[in-house]
């Protein structure tokens, strides 16, 4: 990866100040975005016989879900294993710039490639205000890339955030066993004290074109917003951490909830455990 794709010093400063910024991805990543949608279409065709063009995917997924919700659920789980998703999640553009933002020799790739398919009206899957760190437990300076596979307008429920909130550090949380939250790891935490946070203003992300991405800190406070459009919100979240971070080293690099590492086992100082 040549330096022409390196984030400018102004971009780096915006990230450090706000905890989030939007960038335009290089052309070769646009191709991978289309490759991923093509693999989704191939998956749907194999199990349903429905033939879709890649540019129809986000519009058609809500209609498919009306008669075959299980197919969309299975696509949600299988798609994070698709070759294009893996190629996206370890591309040198992301590793180079993540290392730059973390000020470290090189960036490590998170095992978990998160694909989200957020359908209109399915608000039960939305996330309340949170930081990503308790879920993933990578380094404290880790970087998250939020990448849409289509032109994402604000009506699709783009994440909103509190600018500069990454500077507050890790906010203490209550931890819940997934058995008490319907098996949802996404709802395993909530902030213990929201009195200070309730006085802060969330900023809504505006339209994000396909081929653009959000970069934000693992400590940034953000939340899901309802998808009130007619499209499925199809996104990938790729995460990169700092293997040279001493805190990660001393904790022996916990993997996070996706591999069963409870936050309270590694960072009890940030956790109030609740049984129900």
N, C-alpha and C positions, 0 to 999 in steps of 0.2 A: 504494500500500500504506500503510495507516494505521499509526500508532505502536502500536496495540493488539496488533499482531503482532510488535513488536520484542522481542528477547530481553531478559529482565530483567538487572539488574546481577549478581544471584546466578548466573544461567546463564552470563554472560560470565566471571565469576570461576572457575566450575567448569571451563570450557573452557580458560582460561589455565593453571589449576593442573594438571589431569589430561591435557589434550590431547585429550579426548573427552568428549562428553555426549550425552544423549538428549533429544529435544524432541518435542512434539506439533505436527503440521502443521495449518495453518488449513483450514477446510472445503473451500475451492475446490480445494485440492490433492488431497483425497480423490477428487474427481470426476475429475481428470486421471489418477489411479492406475487408476480403473475404465476410463477411456477407453483407456489403454494396453493393458490386458488384453483389451478388446473388439477392438482392432486386431490383437492377437496371434491371437485366435480367428478373425478374418476371414482372416488370412494362412493359418492352418492349414486352414480350410475350403476356401479357393481351391485349394490344392495337394494336398489329400488327400480332400476331401469329408467330413471329420470335423467334426461340429457340436458345439461346446462352449459352455457358459455361462461367463461370466467367472469365477464363483466355483469352477468346476471345473478351471480351467487348470493350476494348480500340482499338483493331484492326478493329472491325466491326462497331463501331459507325460512322466513316466517310462514310462508304458505305451506312448505313441506312439513313444518312442525305441527301445523293444525291437524294433519292426518297421520303423521308418523313422527311423533316427538322423540321416540326412542332412537330413530335414525340420527337425528340431530345430536342427541346426547352421546351416542356412540362416536359420531364424528368429532365432537368436542374432546373426548378422551383420546381417540386415535391420532388426531391431527398433530398433537405435540411431538409425535414420533415420526412425522413425515420428513423425508430427506431435505426438502427445501427449508423446513422450519429449523432443522439442525444446522444447515448451512448458514441461514440467517443469524442464528444465535451464537455463532463463533466466527463471524466474518471479521477480517482484520481491521476494517473500518471501525467497528465497535470496540474491539480490543485495544486498538491504538488510542482512540480518543478517550476511552474509559480510563486507561492508564494515565493519560495526560491530566484528566480531571481529578484523579486520585493522587497525582504526583508520586507515582510508583513505577518501578522498572517495567513491569508488565502486568496486565490484568488477567485474572483467573475467570473462567466461564462457569456459571452456575449449571449444575446438572439439569435442573428443572426448566424446561422451555414451556412457558405458560401461554397457551392459546385460549382466548376468551371468545365465546359466541354469545353475545347478550341480545336477546330477542326483545322486541317491543312489548311492553306491558308486563314483563317478568321481573317486577321490582323486588321480589323475595330474594333474588340472588345479588342484589346490590350490596356493596360494602359500606358500612358507616365510616366516619372519620377514623383514620388509622395511619400508622407508619408501616412500611414494608418489613423493617428489620425483625420484629418478633416472629414473623412467619418464615423468613429465609435464614436469618442469623448468619449472614455473611459478614464481611468486615463493616465497621461502623462508617466507613467512607465509601461504601459500595454505590454503584451507579445502576439505575434502571432505565431501559429504553422502552418506551411505549410506542408501538408501531401499528398504525391502521393499514388494512389491506384495501381501502377504498377512500374516496373523498368523505371524510367524517365531518358532518355539520354538527353544530351545537345541539340540535334536536335529537341526535343519536345518543346523547348522554355522555359527553366527554367529561373526563375527571376534572373536578375543581380542587383548588388547593389554597393553603395559606402561605403567601410569599414569605420567605425567610424563616419559616418554622423549623427548618432543619437545624437551625442554630440553637434551638431549645434543648437539643440532646434527646436521648431516649425518654419518652413519656411512660410513666408507670402504668401497667395494665392489669386488669383482672383476667385470669386465664380460665377457660372452660374446657372440660373434656368433650371431644367431638361426639361422644355417645349422647351427650345432653343437648347437642345443637343439631341433631338430625344428621350427624356424620359430616357436617360442613366444617372443614378446616378453616374456611374463610371467616367463620364467625367464632373462632376460638378465643378472641380477645376483644376487650373494649377498654377504653381509657378509664383509669380508676377515678380520676378527678377531672371533670370537664369545665370547672368554673372559670378558669383562666381562658381556656380555649373558646368558650362560648362568646367571649368578648372580641374575638378575632374575626376578621372578614375573609370569606372564601372568594377566590377569583375563579371565574369560569373560563376554561380554555375555549377559544373561538374555533372556527372551522380549521381543520387540519387536512390538507390535501394528501392524497395517496402519493407516496414518495417522500413524505416528511415524517418526522418523529419527534416525540417529546423525550427529553432526558431529564430525570429527576433523581434527587438523593434518596437513598433508602430511609433516611430520617425525615423526609418531608411529610407533613401532615396533609392528607388528601382524602377524597371520598368519591364514591360512585354517584353519578347523577342518572335519573330515569331516562330511558330510551323512549321518547315520545314520537319517533319517526316511524316510517313503515319499513325500515331496513334493519337487518341484523348488524349489530356492531361487532365486526370481526377484527380482532387485534392480536398482536403478539407482544409479550413482555420478555425481554432478554435482560438478564442481570449479570453484572460483572463485579468481582470483589478484588481486594488487595491481598495477595498471598503473603505479603511482607508486613502486614499489620500485626503488631505484637499482641493485641488483645485476641485476635483470631488464633494466633499461634499458641498462646497460653491456654485457650479453651479447646485446643485440638480440632479446630475447624468444624464446628457443628454444622449439620446439613440443613436443619430447619424442619418444619412440620411435614414436608412432603416425604421425608425419610424417617419420620418418627422421633426426631429430636425435640423434645418439649422445651419451650423457652425457659420454664422455671428450673429445669435441670442444669442449664448452663448460665442463665442470667437471673438468678433468684432475686437479686437486688432490685429488679424492675417489675416484680410480679406479686400480685395478691391473688392467691388461688381461691376460686369459688367452686363449690361442689355442684351447684345448680344455678 
